[in-house]
Amino acid sequence: MFKLNNSIQHYDWGKTDWLPRFLGEANENNQPWAELWMGSHPKAPSHRASDMVPLDSLIEKEGEVLLGKDVCERFGRLPFLFKILAIEGPLSIQVHPSKAQAEEGFARENQQGIEMTAFNRNYKDDNHKPEIICAVEPYTAMKGFRSFDEIHENFSPLIGMDTQELFAKGTIRDFYFNLIGLDESKKKLLLERASERLPDDLKGQWVRKLMTFYPGDISALAPLYLNLIVLNKGEALFLPAGEMHAYLHGVGIELMANSDNVLRGGLTPKHMDLAELEKVVLFEHSPVHVLRKEDNNLYYSGADEFVLGEKEIDGEYILDCKKEAAIVLVFSGELAFNSELNAREGEVIFLEAGNVPVSLKGKGKIFWATVKKED
């Protein structure tokens, strides 16, 4: 086992105070500290703290030792990316491709010679990106489409003879593309009506907030057609491929397949490829299922690449990852790992595959990410 040094992503939507305070670091320039990345993604790999060797390089040289033969054969890499998200302003509406879509899209854009950093690049790698987000304080998100009837009802205060075409064909797919494709005068009219006519409930409040973040963007109406959820501490959501979603505010622990593939569907100045979006999005009603920790301290999502764990410790806890590699985040307090390595709040430990169960002693809280054991 060894400690990791981890990278910060300074996206505009990030909080300026939460991660610096958590990590005990100064933020003298008042930058947004949006994400802490823990893993081996080549964009921002963690480093072994003792010698600052990148984790992806370590895995390339010592993959079977670090990850185990089974994981190397199944995935060829550390299959997950572990994060903390500290969100002040809304992220873009987005969707992630399936594994097959990612492989096809990545190969196609490579063949087309589209540079990896190009504005119109959709696929950054050949992997899918199922993910789970667990709230550590109230966390607001949009996830999946409401039913067609509920969307129609939510839009009823805004619709007149001039905008009836939004619902003409009776499907979620046609509604979405009709909305995105409205001419600018009708988009402006709908947004004006939303500002004036929507009730002051959670949906109306978030529509008005999004209008201030993205003036003139018709996607500010997304709380009317996407499910709007506020997670309480300890509650989680799973985001499968094809499900449109956006994170709006709060702090959460995120765990995903090791990918950076994102297709955007609104609330963004970045590239929106509507033709590619139409291939990937599941345009169907998606009820919200809130996940909670099981009795064994794990959150089960169904993804093969990862399992998320969480535990409050006061005394001793035996962490058994079934001989799979793991990344352990000390979220609070201070703990001794096998009485040989101490870690305090904000520090991160990599556990090599094949370790016997690890004894954690002290008082604190941990989150950990490990690979789902094959059935």
C-alpha positions in Angstrom: 0.0 0.0 0.0 1.1 3.6 -0.6 -0.2 7.1 -0.5 -1.3 9.0 -3.6 -0.9 12.6 -4.6 -3.9 13.7 -6.7 -4.8 16.3 -9.3 -7.3 19.1 -9.0 -9.4 20.2 -12.0 -10.2 23.9 -12.0 -13.4 24.0 -14.0 -15.5 27.2 -13.9 -18.4 25.6 -12.1 -16.4 24.5 -9.1 -16.5 25.8 -5.5 -13.6 28.0 -4.4 -13.5 26.9 -0.8 -14.6 23.3 -0.2 -11.7 21.3 -1.6 -9.0 23.6 -0.4 -10.5 23.4 3.1 -10.8 19.6 2.9 -7.2 19.2 1.7 -5.8 21.8 4.1 -4.4 23.9 1.2 -4.5 27.6 0.4 -6.4 29.0 -2.6 -4.7 32.4 -2.8 -6.0 33.2 -6.3 -9.6 32.2 -5.4 -9.7 29.7 -8.2 -12.6 27.3 -8.6 -11.5 23.8 -7.3 -14.1 21.6 -9.0 -12.8 18.0 -9.0 -10.2 15.9 -7.2 -9.2 13.0 -9.4 -7.9 9.7 -7.9 -6.8 7.2 -10.4 -4.7 6.5 -13.5 -6.5 8.4 -16.2 -3.8 9.8 -18.5 -5.3 13.3 -18.5 -4.5 13.7 -14.8 -3.1 10.6 -13.1 -2.4 10.3 -9.4 1.2 9.9 -8.4 2.8 7.7 -5.8 3.6 10.2 -3.0 7.0 8.7 -2.1 8.6 9.3 -5.5 5.9 11.1 -7.6 5.8 8.3 -10.3 2.4 8.5 -12.1 0.0 5.8 -11.3 -0.6 4.9 -15.0 3.2 4.4 -15.4 3.3 2.2 -12.3 0.4 0.1 -13.7 2.1 -0.2 -17.1 5.2 -1.6 -15.5 3.7 -3.6 -12.6 0.1 -4.2 -13.6 -0.3 -7.7 -12.3 1.2 -6.8 -9.0 -0.9 -3.7 -8.5 -4.1 -4.8 -10.1 -3.9 -8.5 -10.1 -3.9 -10.9 -13.1 -7.7 -11.1 -13.2 -8.3 -7.3 -13.6 -5.5 -7.0 -16.1 -7.1 -9.7 -18.2 -10.6 -8.3 -17.9 -9.8 -4.6 -18.4 -6.1 -4.1 -19.2 -6.0 -1.1 -16.9 -7.3 0.3 -13.6 -11.0 0.3 -14.7 -12.3 3.1 -12.6 -11.7 6.8 -11.9 -12.6 8.1 -8.4 -13.4 11.7 -7.8 -14.7 14.4 -5.4 -17.0 16.9 -7.1 -17.5 20.3 -5.4 -20.2 22.1 -7.5 -21.1 25.8 -7.1 -22.7 26.3 -10.6 -24.4 23.9 -12.9 -22.5 21.5 -15.2 -23.6 21.0 -18.8 -26.4 18.6 -19.7 -24.7 15.6 -20.9 -24.8 11.9 -21.8 -22.2 9.1 -22.0 -22.0 6.5 -24.8 -22.1 2.8 -24.4 -18.9 0.7 -24.7 -19.7 -0.2 -28.4 -20.6 3.4 -29.2 -17.4 4.7 -27.6 -15.2 2.2 -29.5 -16.9 3.0 -32.8 -16.9 6.8 -32.3 -13.3 6.9 -31.1 -12.1 4.9 -34.1 -14.2 6.9 -36.5 -12.9 10.3 -35.2 -9.3 9.0 -35.3 -9.8 7.9 -38.9 -11.2 11.4 -39.7 -8.0 12.9 -38.2 -9.9 15.0 -35.6 -7.3 16.3 -33.1 -7.9 15.1 -29.5 -8.2 18.7 -28.3 -10.3 19.9 -31.3 -13.5 21.8 -30.4 -15.6 19.3 -32.4 -14.0 16.1 -30.9 -16.7 13.9 -29.2 -14.8 10.8 -28.2 -11.7 11.2 -26.1 -11.1 7.4 -25.6 -12.7 4.0 -26.5 -14.4 3.4 -23.2 -17.9 3.9 -21.8 -18.5 5.9 -18.6 -21.2 4.5 -16.3 -21.0 6.4 -13.0 -22.3 6.7 -9.5 -22.6 9.9 -7.5 -23.0 9.8 -3.7 -24.0 13.0 -1.8 -21.8 14.1 1.2 -24.0 17.1 1.6 -27.3 18.0 -0.2 -26.7 17.5 -3.9 -29.0 18.6 -6.7 -29.1 16.9 -10.1 -31.2 16.3 -13.1 -31.3 12.7 -14.3 -33.3 11.1 -17.1 -36.5 12.2 -18.9 -39.8 12.7 -17.2 -42.8 11.0 -18.8 -44.2 12.7 -21.9 -47.4 13.5 -20.0 -45.5 15.1 -17.2 -43.4 17.2 -19.6 -46.5 18.4 -21.4 -48.1 19.4 -18.0 -44.9 21.2 -16.9 -44.8 23.2 -20.1 -48.6 24.0 -20.2 -48.2 27.5 -18.6 -45.7 28.4 -21.4 -47.4 26.9 -24.5 -49.6 29.0 -26.9 -50.8 28.7 -30.4 -47.3 29.9 -31.5 -45.5 26.9 -29.8 -47.9 24.0 -30.1 -45.5 22.2 -32.5 -43.4 21.2 -29.5 -45.8 18.3 -28.6 -47.2 17.6 -32.1 -45.8 14.1 -32.6 -46.3 12.8 -29.0 -42.8 11.4 -28.3 -40.0 12.6 -26.0 -37.5 12.4 -28.9 -39.5 14.8 -31.1 -40.3 17.1 -28.2 -36.5 17.5 -27.4 -35.4 18.2 -30.9 -38.5 20.5 -31.6 -37.4 22.5 -28.5 -33.8 22.7 -29.4 -34.7 23.5 -33.0 -37.1 26.4 -32.3 -36.3 29.7 -34.0 -34.7 32.3 -31.7 -37.9 34.4 -31.4 -39.9 31.4 -30.0 -37.1 30.4 -27.7 -37.0 34.0 -26.3 -40.8 33.9 -25.9 -40.8 30.6 -24.0 -38.0 31.8 -21.6 -39.9 35.1 -21.0 -43.0 33.1 -20.2 -41.1 30.8 -17.9 -39.7 33.8 -16.0 -43.2 35.2 -15.5 -45.5 32.2 -15.2 -43.7 29.3 -13.6 -44.6 28.7 -9.9 -42.0 29.2 -7.2 -41.5 25.5 -6.6 -38.2 23.6 -7.0 -38.6 23.3 -10.8 -39.4 27.0 -11.2 -36.6 28.1 -9.0 -34.0 26.0 -10.9 -35.3 27.2 -14.3 -34.8 30.8 -13.2 -31.3 30.0 -11.8 -30.3 28.3 -15.0 -31.5 31.3 -17.0 -29.1 33.5 -15.0 -26.2 31.1 -15.6 -27.0 30.7 -19.4 -29.1 33.7 -20.6 -31.0 32.9 -23.8 -30.3 29.1 -23.6 -33.5 27.2 -24.1 -31.9 24.3 -22.1 -32.6 26.4 -19.0 -36.0 24.8 -19.2 -34.5 21.3 -18.6 -36.0 21.0 -15.1 -39.3 20.8 -16.8 -38.4 17.8 -18.9 -35.7 16.1 -16.9 -36.2 14.6 -13.4 -35.0 17.0 -10.8 -33.6 15.4 -7.6 -32.1 16.6 -4.3 -30.0 13.8 -2.7 -29.6 13.8 1.0 -26.3 12.9 2.6 -25.5 9.3 1.9 -27.9 8.9 -1.0 -26.6 8.0 -4.4 -27.6 7.9 -8.1 -26.3 5.6 -10.9 -25.9 7.0 -14.4 -25.9 4.4 -17.1 -25.0 4.9 -20.7 -27.5 6.9 -22.7 -29.2 8.8 -19.9 -29.3 12.6 -20.1 -28.2 14.2 -16.9 -26.7 17.3 -15.3 -25.2 18.0 -11.8 -26.4 21.4 -10.5 -25.1 22.0 -6.9 -23.5 20.3 -4.0 -20.6 18.1 -3.0 -20.4 14.4 -3.9 -18.2 11.4 -4.2 -18.2 10.2 -7.8 -17.0 6.8 -9.2 -17.0 5.9 -12.8 -15.4 3.8 -15.5 -12.0 5.2 -16.5 -13.2 7.4 -19.4 -13.6 11.1 -20.3 -16.3 10.6 -23.0 -19.1 13.2 -22.8 -21.7 14.3 -25.3 -23.4 17.6 -24.4 -27.1 18.3 -24.6 -27.4 21.9 -23.4 -26.3 24.5 -20.9 -22.8 24.8 -22.4 -20.7 27.0 -24.7 -18.9 23.8 -25.8 -19.6 21.7 -28.9 -23.0 20.1 -29.2 -23.3 17.4 -31.9 -27.0 16.9 -32.3 -26.7 14.1 -34.8 -24.3 12.1 -32.5 -26.5 13.0 -29.5 -29.5 11.5 -31.2 -27.6 8.2 -31.6 -26.6 8.0 -28.0 -29.5 9.3 -25.9 -32.3 7.0 -24.7 -35.3 9.2 -25.4 -37.6 7.4 -22.9 -39.1 8.0 -19.5 -36.6 7.1 -16.8 -37.9 6.9 -13.3 -35.4 7.9 -10.5 -34.0 5.1 -8.3 -32.1 6.4 -5.3 -29.4 4.1 -4.1 -28.5 3.6 -0.5 -25.7 1.8 1.2 -26.2 -1.9 1.8 -25.5 -3.7 5.1 -22.0 -4.5 3.9 -21.2 -0.8 3.5 -21.3 -1.0 -0.3 -23.3 0.8 -3.0 -24.2 -1.5 -5.8 -24.7 0.1 -9.2 -24.5 -2.9 -11.6 -21.4 -1.6 -13.3 -18.6 -4.2 -13.8 -15.8 -1.7 -13.4 -16.4 -0.5 -9.8 -18.0 -0.8 -6.4 -18.3 2.2 -4.0 -17.9 1.7 -0.3 -18.4 4.0 2.7 -17.8 3.5 6.5 -17.7 5.5 9.7 -15.0 4.0 11.9 -14.5 4.3 15.7 -12.1 1.7 16.8 -11.1 -1.0 14.3 -12.6 -1.9 10.9 -11.4 -4.7 8.7 -11.6 -3.6 5.1 -11.8 -6.7 2.8 -11.8 -5.9 -0.9 -11.8 -9.6 -1.9 -8.2 -9.3 -3.1 -9.0 -6.6 -5.6 -7.1 -3.3 -5.9 -8.7 -0.4 -4.1 -8.3 3.4 -3.6 -9.2 4.5 -0.1 -10.1 8.2 0.6 -9.9 9.2 4.3 -12.8 11.6 4.4 -12.5 12.6 8.0 -10.4 11.9 11.1 -7.2 9.9 11.1 -6.7 6.2 10.7 -3.8 3.7 10.8 -3.7 1.1 8.0 -2.3 -2.2 9.4 -0.6 -0.1 12.0 2.1 0.8 9.5 0.7 3.7 7.5 -1.2 6.7 9.0 -3.6 8.8 6.9 -5.6 11.8 7.9 -8.6 13.7 6.3 -8.0 14.4 2.6 -5.3 11.7 2.2 -5.6 8.8 -0.2 -4.2 5.3 -0.1 -3.7 2.8 -2.9 -4.2 -0.8 -1.9 -2.5 -3.4 -4.1 -4.4 -6.4 -5.3 -3.9 -9.6 -3.3 -3.6 -7.8 0.0 -5.1 -9.7 2.9 -7.9 -7.7 4.5 -6.6 -4.4 5.9 -7.0 -3.4 9.5 -8.0 0.3 9.9 -7.7 1.7 13.5 -8.7 5.1 14.8 -11.7 7.4 14.3 -12.8 8.7 11.0 -14.8 8.1 7.8 -13.6 6.5 4.6 -14.9 6.1 1.1 -13.3 3.5 -1.1 -13.4 2.4 -4.7 -12.6 -1.2 -5.8 -13.3 -3.5 -8.8 -16.5 -5.5 -8.8 -15.7 -9.1 -8.1 -16.7 -11.4 -11.0 -19.6 -13.7 -10.1 
